[in-house]
Amino acid sequence: MFTIATERLAIEDYVSKNYIHDFVYQDAIGFEALDYYLTMNESVMLEFVCTYLDNQNGIATPYPKLPMTI
Protein backbone atom coordinates (compact mmCIF):
# COMPACT_ATOMS: atom_id res chain seq x y z
CA MET A 1 0.00 0.00 0.00
CA PHE A 2 1.98 3.03 1.23
CA THR A 3 4.35 3.91 4.03
CA ILE A 4 4.19 6.38 6.88
CA ALA A 5 6.83 8.37 5.00
CA THR A 6 4.40 8.77 2.09
CA GLU A 7 1.70 9.86 4.53
CA ARG A 8 4.06 12.48 5.95
CA LEU A 9 4.96 13.73 2.47
CA ALA A 10 1.26 14.05 1.62
CA ILE A 11 0.61 16.06 4.79
CA GLU A 12 3.61 18.30 4.16
CA ASP A 13 2.51 18.86 0.57
CA TYR A 14 -1.00 19.78 1.70
CA VAL A 15 0.34 22.17 4.34
CA SER A 16 2.60 23.87 1.79
CA LYS A 17 -0.43 24.66 -0.41
CA ASN A 18 -3.20 25.31 2.14
CA TYR A 19 -3.72 27.49 5.20
CA ILE A 20 -4.18 25.17 8.18
CA HIS A 21 -3.33 27.41 11.14
CA ASP A 22 -7.01 27.67 12.17
CA PHE A 23 -7.76 23.95 11.79
CA VAL A 24 -9.00 22.53 15.09
CA TYR A 25 -9.39 18.89 16.09
CA GLN A 26 -9.99 17.81 19.67
CA ASP A 27 -7.67 20.06 21.71
CA ALA A 28 -5.09 20.59 18.96
CA ILE A 29 -4.76 23.49 16.54
CA GLY A 30 -2.93 23.88 13.23
CA PHE A 31 -0.48 21.27 11.99
CA GLU A 32 -0.84 19.07 15.05
CA ALA A 33 -4.63 19.06 14.65
CA LEU A 34 -4.40 18.14 10.96
CA ASP A 35 -1.89 15.38 11.63
CA TYR A 36 -4.04 13.96 14.44
CA TYR A 37 -7.25 14.25 12.38
CA LEU A 38 -5.71 12.37 9.46
CA THR A 39 -4.22 9.73 11.75
CA MET A 40 -7.61 9.10 13.36
CA ASN A 41 -9.53 9.07 10.05
CA GLU A 42 -7.92 6.45 7.82
CA SER A 43 -10.29 7.01 4.89
CA VAL A 44 -9.40 10.71 4.74
CA MET A 45 -5.70 9.88 5.03
CA LEU A 46 -6.07 7.46 2.13
CA GLU A 47 -7.65 10.22 0.03
CA PHE A 48 -4.78 12.55 0.94
CA VAL A 49 -2.13 10.01 -0.01
CA CYS A 50 -3.85 9.16 -3.31
CA THR A 51 -4.16 12.85 -4.14
CA TYR A 52 -0.51 13.42 -3.30
CA LEU A 53 0.60 10.49 -5.47
CA ASP A 54 -1.63 11.65 -8.34
CA ASN A 55 -0.10 15.12 -8.19
CA GLN A 56 3.43 13.70 -8.04
CA ASN A 57 2.69 11.71 -11.19
CA GLY A 58 1.30 14.62 -13.18
CA ILE A 59 -2.41 14.07 -12.54
CA ALA A 60 -3.86 17.35 -11.28
CA THR A 61 -6.10 16.29 -8.40
CA PRO A 62 -7.37 18.62 -5.67
CA TYR A 63 -7.04 17.61 -2.05
CA PRO A 64 -10.31 16.79 -0.31
CA LYS A 65 -11.93 19.65 1.55
CA LEU A 66 -11.56 19.50 5.30
CA PRO A 67 -13.88 20.86 7.95
CA MET A 68 -12.21 23.69 9.86
CA THR A 69 -13.58 22.67 13.24
CA ILE A 70 -14.44 19.16 14.36
N, CA and C atoms as an extended XYZ file, in Angstrom:
210
Properties=species:S:1:pos:R:3:atomname:S:1:resname:S:1:resid:I:1 pbc="F F F"
N         0.838       -1.175        0.000 N   MET     1
C         0.000        0.000        0.000 CA  MET     1
C         0.884        1.241        0.000 C   MET     1
N         1.076        1.901        1.139 N   PHE     2
C         1.977        3.034        1.227 CA  PHE     2
C         2.576        3.090        2.626 C   PHE     2
N         3.633        3.854        2.750 N   THR     3
C         4.346        3.908        4.027 CA  THR     3
C         3.978        5.166        4.809 C   THR     3
N         4.402        5.185        6.058 N   ILE     4
C         4.191        6.376        6.876 CA  ILE     4
C         4.962        7.566        6.301 C   ILE     4
N         6.064        7.293        5.638 N   ALA     5
C         6.833        8.373        4.997 CA  ALA     5
C         6.005        9.029        3.893 C   ALA     5
N         5.256        8.226        3.139 N   THR     6
C         4.396        8.771        2.093 CA  THR     6
C         3.265        9.579        2.718 C   THR     6
N         2.725        9.105        3.825 N   GLU     7
C         1.697        9.862        4.533 CA  GLU     7
C         2.244       11.224        4.949 C   GLU     7
N         3.438       11.230        5.504 N   ARG     8
C         4.059       12.478        5.949 CA  ARG     8
C         4.283       13.422        4.774 C   ARG     8
N         4.752       12.895        3.651 N   LEU     9
C         4.957       13.731        2.466 CA  LEU     9
C         3.642       14.330        1.976 C   LEU     9
N         2.572       13.550        2.038 N   ALA    10
C         1.258       14.051        1.621 CA  ALA    10
C         0.811       15.185        2.535 C   ALA    10
N         0.998       15.013        3.833 N   ILE    11
C         0.615       16.064        4.791 CA  ILE    11
C         1.450       17.322        4.547 C   ILE    11
N         2.738       17.150        4.390 N   GLU    12
C         3.611       18.303        4.162 CA  GLU    12
C         3.262       19.020        2.861 C   GLU    12
N         2.914       18.266        1.838 N   ASP    13
C         2.511       18.863        0.570 CA  ASP    13
C         1.220       19.663        0.746 C   ASP    13
N         0.264       19.086        1.453 N   TYR    14
C        -0.999       19.781        1.699 CA  TYR    14
C        -0.753       21.080        2.469 C   TYR    14
N         0.061       21.010        3.506 N   VAL    15
C         0.344       22.171        4.338 CA  VAL    15
C         1.043       23.268        3.531 C   VAL    15
N         1.884       22.880        2.587 N   SER    16
C         2.600       23.873        1.787 CA  SER    16
C         1.674       24.617        0.824 C   SER    16
N         0.486       24.058        0.569 N   LYS    17
C        -0.434       24.657       -0.408 CA  LYS    17
C        -1.722       25.186        0.209 C   LYS    17
N        -1.939       24.937        1.496 N   ASN    18
C        -3.196       25.312        2.143 CA  ASN    18
C        -2.939       25.922        3.510 C   ASN    18
N        -3.797       26.845        3.896 N   TYR    19
C        -3.719       27.489        5.203 CA  TYR    19
C        -4.382       26.577        6.231 C   TYR    19
N        -3.632       26.117        7.202 N   ILE    20
C        -4.178       25.171        8.183 CA  ILE    20
C        -4.041       25.668        9.620 C   ILE    20
N        -3.597       26.903        9.799 N   HIS    21
C        -3.329       27.412       11.143 CA  HIS    21
C        -4.573       27.497       12.015 C   HIS    21
N        -5.764       27.594       11.411 N   ASP    22
C        -7.011       27.670       12.167 CA  ASP    22
C        -7.705       26.320       12.296 C   ASP    22
N        -7.126       25.269       11.727 N   PHE    23
C        -7.758       23.955       11.786 CA  PHE    23
C        -7.730       23.455       13.226 C   PHE    23
N        -8.875       22.997       13.709 N   VAL    24
C        -8.996       22.533       15.091 CA  VAL    24
C        -9.537       21.116       15.104 C   VAL    24
N        -8.905       20.254       15.886 N   TYR    25
C        -9.389       18.891       16.089 CA  TYR    25
C        -9.077       18.499       17.522 C   TYR    25
N       -10.118       18.114       18.239 N   GLN    26
C        -9.994       17.808       19.666 CA  GLN    26
C        -9.409       19.043       20.363 C   GLN    26
N        -8.286       18.914       21.028 N   ASP    27
C        -7.666       20.056       21.713 CA  ASP    27
C        -6.476       20.623       20.941 C   ASP    27
N        -6.251       20.153       19.737 N   ALA    28
C        -5.095       20.588       18.956 CA  ALA    28
C        -5.506       21.633       17.915 C   ALA    28
N        -4.539       22.448       17.534 N   ILE    29
C        -4.765       23.494       16.541 CA  ILE    29
C        -3.627       23.451       15.529 C   ILE    29
N        -3.943       23.754       14.275 N   GLY    30
C        -2.929       23.880       13.230 CA  GLY    30
C        -2.412       22.538       12.742 C   GLY    30
N        -1.095       22.473       12.543 N   PHE    31
C        -0.478       21.273       11.987 CA  PHE    31
C        -0.744       20.047       12.853 C   PHE    31
N        -0.617       20.204       14.154 N   GLU    32
C        -0.840       19.072       15.053 CA  GLU    32
C        -2.267       18.546       14.929 C   GLU    32
N        -3.225       19.461       14.798 N   ALA    33
C        -4.628       19.061       14.646 CA  ALA    33
C        -4.840       18.308       13.339 C   ALA    33
N        -4.258       18.814       12.261 N   LEU    34
C        -4.398       18.144       10.963 CA  LEU    34
C        -3.772       16.761       10.995 C   LEU    34
N        -2.578       16.671       11.541 N   ASP    35
C        -1.886       15.383       11.631 CA  ASP    35
C        -2.705       14.389       12.452 C   ASP    35
N        -3.234       14.828       13.577 N   TYR    36
C        -4.036       13.960       14.441 CA  TYR    36
C        -5.340       13.558       13.751 C   TYR    36
N        -5.997       14.517       13.099 N   TYR    37
C        -7.246       14.245       12.383 CA  TYR    37
C        -7.033       13.172       11.312 C   TYR    37
N        -5.973       13.334       10.530 N   LEU    38
C        -5.711       12.368        9.459 CA  LEU    38
C        -5.324       11.003       10.021 C   LEU    38
N        -4.597       10.991       11.117 N   THR    39
C        -4.223        9.734       11.754 CA  THR    39
C        -5.450        8.988       12.254 C   THR    39
N        -6.412        9.714       12.793 N   MET    40
C        -7.606        9.096       13.365 CA  MET    40
C        -8.672        8.759       12.317 C   MET    40
N        -8.545        9.296       11.115 N   ASN    41
C        -9.526        9.071       10.047 CA  ASN    41
C        -8.824        8.469        8.833 C   ASN    41
N        -8.697        7.158        8.844 N   GLU    42
C        -7.923        6.454        7.817 CA  GLU    42
C        -8.443        6.701        6.401 C   GLU    42
N        -9.750        6.812        6.237 N   SER    43
C       -10.290        7.012        4.891 CA  SER    43
C        -9.881        8.377        4.331 C   SER    43
N        -9.826        9.386        5.193 N   VAL    44
C        -9.401       10.714        4.744 CA  VAL    44
C        -7.900       10.686        4.441 C   VAL    44
N        -7.137        9.998        5.283 N   MET    45
C        -5.700        9.879        5.033 CA  MET    45
C        -5.445        9.190        3.694 C   MET    45
N        -6.218        8.158        3.408 N   LEU    46
C        -6.066        7.461        2.129 CA  LEU    46
C        -6.332        8.409        0.966 C   LEU    46
N        -7.369        9.237        1.073 N   GLU    47
C        -7.653       10.218        0.025 CA  GLU    47
C        -6.492       11.194       -0.130 C   GLU    47
N        -5.917       11.633        0.994 N   PHE    48
C        -4.783       12.552        0.940 CA  PHE    48
C        -3.590       11.914        0.244 C   PHE    48
N        -3.279       10.682        0.598 N   VAL    49
C        -2.128       10.007       -0.006 CA  VAL    49
C        -2.358        9.791       -1.501 C   VAL    49
N        -3.550        9.368       -1.878 N   CYS    50
C        -3.853        9.159       -3.306 CA  CYS    50
C        -3.754       10.468       -4.076 C   CYS    50
N        -4.257       11.550       -3.493 N   THR    51
C        -4.158       12.855       -4.144 CA  THR    51
C        -2.704       13.265       -4.294 C   THR    51
N        -1.926       13.087       -3.246 N   TYR    52
C        -0.506       13.419       -3.297 CA  TYR    52
C         0.196       12.630       -4.404 C   TYR    52
N        -0.048       11.326       -4.455 N   LEU    53
C         0.597       10.491       -5.472 CA  LEU    53
C         0.143       10.870       -6.876 C   LEU    53
N        -1.142       11.179       -7.034 N   ASP    54
C        -1.633       11.653       -8.342 CA  ASP    54
C        -0.863       12.898       -8.764 C   ASP    54
N        -0.779       13.873       -7.860 N   ASN    55
C        -0.097       15.122       -8.193 CA  ASN    55
C         1.372       14.901       -8.499 C   ASN    55
N         2.025       13.991       -7.792 N   GLN    56
C         3.433       13.695       -8.044 CA  GLN    56
C         3.642       13.040       -9.405 C   GLN    56
N         2.597       12.397       -9.904 N   ASN    57
C         2.688       11.711      -11.193 CA  ASN    57
C         2.005       12.474      -12.313 C   ASN    57
N         1.798       13.767      -12.113 N   GLY    58
C         1.301       14.622      -13.179 CA  GLY    58
C        -0.204       14.632      -13.375 C   GLY    58
N        -0.948       14.069      -12.449 N   ILE    59
C        -2.408       14.073      -12.544 CA  ILE    59
C        -2.910       15.138      -11.576 C   ILE    59
N        -3.404       16.241      -12.121 N   ALA    60
C        -3.860       17.354      -11.279 CA  ALA    60
C        -5.123       16.953      -10.532 C   ALA    60
N        -4.989       16.721       -9.246 N   THR    61
C        -6.099       16.289       -8.398 CA  THR    61
C        -6.145       17.179       -7.164 C   THR    61
N        -7.292       17.780       -6.878 N   PRO    62
C        -7.366       18.625       -5.670 CA  PRO    62
C        -7.473       17.775       -4.408 C   PRO    62
N        -6.894       18.282       -3.340 N   TYR    63
C        -7.039       17.608       -2.045 CA  TYR    63
C        -8.490       17.701       -1.592 C   TYR    63
N        -8.941       16.716       -0.824 N   PRO    64
C       -10.313       16.786       -0.313 CA  PRO    64
C       -10.459       17.988        0.619 C   PRO    64
N       -11.649       18.538        0.643 N   LYS    65
C       -11.927       19.652        1.550 CA  LYS    65
C       -12.048       19.116        2.971 C   LYS    65
N       -11.515       19.892        3.897 N   LEU    66
C       -11.560       19.502        5.305 CA  LEU    66
C       -12.442       20.465        6.080 C   LEU    66
N       -13.139       19.954        7.069 N   PRO    67
C       -13.880       20.865        7.951 CA  PRO    67
C       -12.859       21.646        8.788 C   PRO    67
N       -13.152       22.887        9.080 N   MET    68
C       -12.205       23.693        9.863 CA  MET    68
C       -12.292       23.401       11.354 C   MET    68
N       -13.428       22.985       11.829 N   THR    69
C       -13.581       22.666       13.240 CA  THR    69
C       -14.343       21.359       13.381 C   THR    69
N       -13.779       20.458       14.165 N   ILE    70
C       -14.441       19.162       14.356 CA  ILE    70
C       -14.629       18.946       15.842 C   ILE    70
